[in-house]
Amino acid sequence: MPFKDLRAQAVPRSGNALVAHLEAFELIPRFSAGIWFFSPSDSRFHGKYKPDLPIEARLEVAASLRDYGLEGLEAHYPNEINENNLEKWQTFTKESGIRLITVIPLLFYDTQFEFGSLSNPDPVVRQAAIDRTTRALTLAKMLDCDFSVVWPGIDGYENPFGLNMADMRHRFASSLAEAMDTVPGVRIAFEPKPYEPRGRILYGLTPEGVLLGHQVEALLQHADNRRLLQNGHALMCMNPEIGHLLMGFEDVSYALSWPLSEARLAHTHWNSQPLGNYDQDLNAGLISPEQMEAGLYTLKMHGYDGYFGLDINPERMPVDVALKISMDAVRASCNRVNSLDHALIIEAAEAPARHRGVREAYMIRARAPRQTQLPPLTDTLATET
């Protein structure tokens, strides 16, 4: 199983060293996508607008996107990938050249997880969640995946009164550590979300996910895991989703800087989302493109070279069209970010008193269409008297 070295993400840089890095490092996106949204999902508000697709048909659509830039797929265990359809997945990856990059334990849908999965107070149910996580990690290791995403969608609460919050968090962290020690050497990419389907989800914000990483790693005991940790590798990493960040009113750039500063950013999920609101999973770049650009610049500052996972819900358009639109949006934003005057930006950011308004005026010009006639930057900036 490939174990990616993320340690360079946390290398501190500033001044000329940061400018040199920004000028040398190109943000070139490689795309993955979740196989779940290739077929319409259930909704409590309306019927499905498109027919259900079996896994075979979804994989056929995915294969058609290889030349457009789709390089990886993501799947949940056991509903999308399992021991019975494993051969289909292996044949697909071999023939299409598209990798399976993660096997995700499905910990939120089953009725047995009504009161939580890895945090469930019932030890029988909690053990079922641990066992499912263990099987997902086993498949991930066998199939040479990069990590396993864990999303605690059903682990949370609506009524906080009387709940032992510390114990809930301990149950979740220790259960995850147990699964990781059973299948050592498999990296976890944790995905926070503040709410939905629960009123409040455990570890719902990005810094809470970083804290969970420290909690879980402190509990790991297997010799292989301890050796990786002692060599400076993070095992409990993160997979922030842009939509989830904005649901929690997080700033994308600031949020991404947390796992990057600790070399914990294993993967990213891209879409767009109004601030707050329900989880919409809109096409990447559709809403708040300035947040997207700022987040991408933070990735560039830390040298992120992982996959850009697309997690969208294209209810009203074909999935291949939605994926192409999202890939185009990410590529275009990366191109803009790569082409900026990094020396000017870093100088203005690190000496703000001498460069009042420089970054703002410069970004207006960087985003303007080429034919837009604006005064030179020096004419726009007023001098202090």
N, C-alpha and C positions, 0 to 999 in steps of 0.2 A: 504494500500500500504506500503511495507517495506521501511523504510527510514534509510539507512545505516549511521552509525556514522563514519565519515571519520576523525574526529578531531585528532586521534592518529597519522595520517600521518605527522603532523607538529610538533610532539614532538622533540625538539632539543636534539641531542646526539653527544658525541664525546668521544675520549679516551676509557677508560675501559667500560664506559656505552654503547658506541656504539658496542664494541666488544662483550659484554655480550648479547646485543640485537641480533646481527648477529648470535651468536652461538645458541641462543634460538629460533629464528624465522625461520621457514622453508618456503621457497617459493614453494608452492604447487599449480600449475596452475589448475583452473577450466575453461573450454572452452565454449565459445559461438560462433555462426557463423551467418553471414548475409544470410537470405533466398534468397536474390537477385541473388547471384552467383551460386545457384543450377541450374539455367537455363541460357543458353548463352545470353549475352547482345549484343545489336546492335553495329556494328563497321562501321566506314565510309571507312575502307580500305579493308575489306574482308567479305565474307558471314559467317554465323554461322556454326561452325564445329560440333555442336551437336544439336539435336532436342529441341525445346522449351518444357518445362515441366510446366504443370499447378501446382497450389499451392498444390493440393492433392498429386501429384507425388513427389514434392519437400519434403513435410512433411514425406512421406514414406521413402525417402532416409535419412532424418535427424533421424528418429526413429531408423534406422538400425545402427546408430553411437552412440547410447546411451551407450552401453556397452564399447565402445572404449574411452568414456570420454566426449562426447558432452552433456552439461548440459543446454545450453540456446540457444535461437534463437533471432534474431533481424529482424524487418520487418518495411517497409515503409507504411505510410498511405497516400493515399487510394489505391494504386495499389496492395499492397501485403496483407494488412489487412484492412478491412473496416467493416461497419455495416452489409453488406450482407453476408460476409463469417466468421463472428465472431464465430458462433457456431462451425464451422470446427476447428478453432484454439483452442477453449475451449475444444473440444473433444480430440484433439491431445495432448494438454498439460496434460490432466487428464490421458489419456491412456499410453502415452509414458514416463511420468515423466520428460520431457524436458520443462523448463520454457520459456515463452516469457519474455525477460528481458527489452525490450525497444520497443516503438512504435515511429517511426521516421517520422516527417512531410516531405513529398516529396515537396521540395521547389525549385527544380532546373530544372525539366524536362518539365513542361507544357509551351506551347507557350505564355501564358499570362505573364510568368515570364521572357520574353525576356530581359527586362532591369532591372532585379532584383526582388526579392521577398520581404523580410522584409525591404529592403532599397530602394525599388522602389519609384521614385519621384511622380508617379501617385497614389493618395490616394485610388482610387478604387481598383487597383491591390494590393497595399500594404495591404489593409483591407482583401482581399481574402487570402493573405498569413498569416495574423494574424488569420483569422478564421480557416484555415487549421491547423495551429499550435495548436490552442485551441482545435480542435477536436482530434488531435493526443494526446495531454496531457490528455484529458478526457478519452480516451480509455486506456492510460497507467495507469491512476489512477484506473479505473474500473477493469483492469486486473492484478493489483498488480505488475506492472513492477517496476524496480529499478530506472529508469530515462527515459528521452527522449533525444536521440542524435539529435543535430542540426548541419547540415553541410551547409554552405552558398555558395554552388558551383556556383550559377549563380549571386551572389551579388558581383560585382566587375566592372572591366573596362579593356579596351585595350588602349584607348587614354586618358591620364590624363588631357589634356589641358582644362582648364575652369571648371573642376569638383569641386564642393564644397565638399571636402573629409570629413570635420568635420560634415557636415549636413548628408552625407550618413551614417556615423557611428552612428550619433544620431538617425536617422530613424530606423536603424537596432536594436540598443539597446533598444530604447523606445518601438518598436513594440514587441520585445521579452518579455519585462517586462509586457506589456499589456496582452499578452497571459498567462504569468505565474501568474499574479494576478487574471485572470479570473478562472484559475484552480490552486488554491494555494496548496503548499506542494509538488509539483512535481519538482524533481531536473532535471536540464538540464545538459547534457554532450556535451559540444561544441567541434567540430572537425575542427581544422584549416587545411588549405591546401593553399600553396602559389599561385598556378595557375592551370588551366585546370578544367573546360572548359573555364573560363574567362582568359584573359591574366594575370590579377592580381586579386586575391580574397581578399575581406575584411577580416581583422583579420587572415592573412594567416600563421603567425608563432606562436609558442607556447607562448612566452611572450605577444603577442598581444591578445591571447585568455585569459590569466590571466587578462590583462587590461580590456577586455570586461566583465569579471566576476565582477570586481569592478564597472564598469559603470552600468550594469544591476541591480545589487543588490542595488545600490544607488537609483534606480528608483522604486523599488518595494514598494507597499503601503499596500497590504492586511495584516490584522492583523496576520494571520497564518504565512505568509512569514516573516514578521518583527520579530515575536517571535522566529522563527528558527534562523534567522540571529543574534538576540540578544543573543542567547544561544551558539553562536560560530560555527554554522553549515553553510557551504557554500551551496548555492542553484544553483549558476551558476558555474558549474564544467566543467571538460574537459574529452575528449576522444581522446587523441593523437593517430595518426596512424603512425607506423614506416615508411611506404613508403612516407607519406606526409612530415615527418620530413626530410628525406633524399633528397626529391625533393627540399627542401629549404636549403640544405646544413647545416642543424642543426646537432649538436652532440646529439645522442640519450640520453645519460646519463644526460647531461646538460639540455636538453629540458624537460625531465621527472621530473627533480628536481624542476622546477618552480611550477607546480600545486601541487606536493607533499609537498613542503615547506609551502603551504597555505591550505593544506587539501582539495584540489580541484580535486583530481584524482579519478573520478567516474568509469572509464572504460578505457581499452586500446584496440587498434586494432593492430594486428600483421600480418606482411607479410615481404617481402624484396624487395629492390629497389636499382638500381644503383644511385649514387649521381647525383642530377639534373635529366635530362631526363624526359620522359613522365611517367605518373602513370601506373606502370606495374602490381602491385598487385601479385607479385610472391610468391611462397610458403615460409612460414616463415623459416628462417635459411639458405636459399639458397645463399644469398649474404651478405657480411659484417657480419659474425657471431661474430666478435669481438665487433661490435657496439651493437649487440643483448645482448651479455654477460654483457657489461658495463651497458646497460640499466637495465637489470635484477638485477644487483648488487645494482643499485640505488633504485629499487623497494624494494629489501630486506632491505636496510638500513632504509627505511621509513615504513616498515611493510605493504606493499601493499598486500591485500588479496582479491581483486576484480577479476572479470572475465578477462580472456585473450580472447578477441574477435578475431576471424580469419576473415580477410577481404581480400580474394584472388580472382584471376580471372583465374581459371584453364581451359584455352581455349583448351588445347591439351591433357588433361587427365580426367578421370572420377572424379567428384567432391568428391566422398567419398574417393578415393585414395589420392587426393590432401589434403584433410582435415586430413587424418591419417598421412601423411608425415609431415604436419605442426604441428600437436599435438606432434608427436614424437620429432620434432626439439626443440620445446619449453620445453618439459619435459626433454630432454637430457641436454639442456642448464641450466635449473633450477637445475638439479642434480649436474652439475659441479660447479655452483655458490654456492650451499649449502655446498659443500664438501671442499671449500677452507680454507686455514689457515687465518682466519679473523684477528687474533691478529697480524700476520706478516704484512698483507696488511694495516691495519689501522696504525700500528706503522710506516711503511715506508711512508705512505701518509701524516701523521701528523708531521713527522720529516724527511723531504726529504734530508736535508743536511747530515744527518748521515746514510742515506740508499740509496745512489746513485745506481740506476739500479736494486734495489731489486724487485720492483713490476714487471718490465719488464722481468727479468730473471725468476722470480717465475711463471708468467703467461705462458711463453714458456714451462715450465715443466708441468704446470697444463693442457695445451692443448695437450701435446705430447701423442701419444699412449703408453699404459703401457709397451710395449716391447722395446720402444726406450731407448737406453743407453746414458744418458747424465751425465756429471760430477756433483757432488754434488753442490748445490747452493753456498756454501761457497768457492768452488774452482773457480767458474765462476766470482765472483765479485772481481775486483782488488781493492787493498787498496791504499788510497792516500799516497803520500810521501811528 
